[in-house]
Amino acid sequence: VAAWTYHYSDQGDYTWEQARNYCQTFFTDLVAIQNKREIEYLNESLPFHERYYWIGIRKLAGTWTWVGTRKALTKEAENWAAGEPNNRRSNQDCVEIYIKRQWESGKWNDEPCGKKKKALCYQASCPPFPCSQHGECVETIGSSRCECHPGFYGPECENVVQCAQLEPQEAHMSCSHPYGDFSYNSTCAFECPEGFERQGAGTLRCLASQQWSADTPTCTAITCPVLDAPHWGQLNCSHLHGDFTFGSTCTFSCQMGFVLEGPESRECTAAGTWTGDAPHCKAITCPVLSTPHWGQLNCSHLHGDFTFGSTCTFSCQTGFVVEGPESRECTAAGTWTGDDPHCEAVSCAWLSPPDWGQLSCSHSHGFFAFRATCTFACRTGFVLKGSESRECTAIGTWTGDDPHCEAITCPVLSAPDKGQLNCSHLHGDFTFGSTCTFSCQMGFVLEGPESRECTAAGTWTGDAPHCKAITCPVLSTPHWGQLNCSHLHGDFTFGSTCTFSCQTGFVVEGPESRECTAAGTWTGDDPHCEAVSCAWLSPPDWGQLSCSHSHGFFAFRATCTFACRTGFVLKGSESRECTAIGTWTGDAPHCEGSRLKCVSVPAAITCPVLSTPHWGQLNCSHLYGDFALGSTCTFSCQTGFVLTGSDSLECTAMGIWTGDTPQCKAISCPVLDPPTRGQLSCFHVHENFTYNSSCTFSCEEGFVRMGAEVLQCAATGNWTRHPPMCAG
């Protein structure tokens, strides 16, 4: 092999480009330094030159490059002086070598390419096509050698490396052999049937190491991406060649409440993809819910807005409550549980107008519901007590307290002296509408209004009445008598009592005492003083009687003289006088004759027996026997009855009474009529509207009785109360 030699320009200095032209003209190129031994050789062999020598390194596209081989300078091959390259003034793109420099001799420095230096050249010794064209001729100092390319060996790289023969099992193999079968750089390509893919390299190359670049590939079914069950769904697969490989088929389904969107089935294709798009389970949708009026809607969605499993709760603003379910859930059927709720205003208790008042309300959200406002007023005669206005609150209660209409009060009335007060109070004692009737005790009569009513002004109608004692006729003193009276309530008025007495020889005929009654009449009849009676005298047998009567037959101070017929002589008192004690002075005389003669005594004439009248009394005095000549009978009636006829009868010598038998008739009261808008029901004990008759009053619906319910006919001929009225 020829030797590698070094040369330099000894005639002059050149720029870097001139230096390279020089080397390429006379030699091979600027020197390409390969190792430190070569540097040492050059530093020893070449002479010192103050401008030093250009070498074959230049910056190309920013990279230091060996220009002869166009190879970049490696880090390991660098031999820069300290602080170099520094690219001073940014134009140092060429490299010089320090030869025989006092320091850093053999080191490199970057310099501007336009500077002039010695050209350091080399002369190559390798032939044009060395090493069987399977290697590189490497120049060395004074020699050269072949460095075989990988896969070749021998002094001239004439031998090729062999690899083992390939025998694939399933794949189809196609090979190219540039240097012989299954030798260095032989390449074999492998293909698999449709639906299968190669496991391993697609192409194998025989390497210089006598090994193939990879293991022999195999064919396996193409794998599709592993499928997962859709969320909320199920996956069911059948695999022909392995899980999720070519030919695998997978079907999809969804859980209750979800519906499949996309293909129900997918197949793994030869392309390693699945037919169709990935399906998914979509929650079944329910209709969108709306917020109730006056309310709020709060939903939680597990699988999307208003879908299966969504739960919505309803609430209402202050003052409203949920009517219906407070929560609804979207079901698998795509419907909501429960019905649509709504917000209803909180209800307060219904208010009613106060008695005798009015109620006026404004309702914002329904009758007597939240924010309803009610105002109260009273009718004439009443005043409002309590809140004038009330509002329904959010908690279902009313502000304020229940008002009421209180009747206007009139002064309390009292019963008149000797009288009674009977009041009917519609709205409370002695308040508006109260009606008070006045009556007097028996024996008194009312002077003033019988009834007074409390008005809306808080005053009573009319003036206060009073009870005045009933007046009886003035009594006079009886002849031959005295009168002595005591008066409780005024002269000869109800309750006045008068006693009668007579002078000596006289006795009171009639009541000894009389009282002024409630009827304005005196009890009993007028008494009189009647002379005391003595027994009736009769002439003695065979004699005569001659009397003088000052005060009545055979009465006090009557004087009788006796005489006998011829032939008879009077034996006893010739004269007798009726005394004050009802006896005769002296003894009864008789006539005595020369011979005796018997005569019969005559019997007194009788009258019909009298009977006591019904509801009355009979009182008789008999002189000569019951109901005989001279008998006197007086009649009187029980309370509540009046005598019709003579109150005294006397039996006459004719055998008849001086009059007809009287009767007791019930005292009559004024006839009553039913009140307007009312009814009257009466019970009569004796006759219509007479003593002890009672009448009951009632009013039609919607009317109120003003006055007593029951009136009774009294013994005075008056009703116990004034007839009532029916007020609307």
Protein Blocks (a to p, Z undefined) as FASTA:
>chain_A
ZZddddddfkbccdfklmmmmmmmmmmbdcddfbfklmmmmmmmpccdfklpadfbdcee
hiacdfklopacdfklpccdehiaehgghiafbccddehiabhghiacdddfkbccdddd
dddfbdfbgghlpaccdddehiacddddehiacjkopaccdddddddfkbccddddfkbg
hiehiacdddddehiacedjfbdcddfkopafbdcddddddddddddddehiacddddfk
bghiehiacdddddehiacedjfbdcddfkopaehjdddddddddddddddehiacdddd
fkbghiehiacdddddehiacedjfbdcddfkopaehjdddddddddddddddehiacdd
ddfkbghiehiacdddddehiacedjfbdcddfkopaehjdddddddddddddddehiac
ddddfkbghiehiacdddddehiacedjfbdcddfkopaehjdddddddddddddddehi
acddddfkbghiehiacdddddehiacedjfbdcddfkopaehjddddddddddddddde
hiacddddfkbghiehiacdddddehiacedjfbdcddfkopaehjddddddfbdcdddd
ddddddddddddehiacddddfkbghiehiacdddddehiacedjfbdcddfkopafbdc
ddddddddddddddehiacddddfkbghiehiacdddddehiaceddfbdcddfkopafb
dcddddZZ
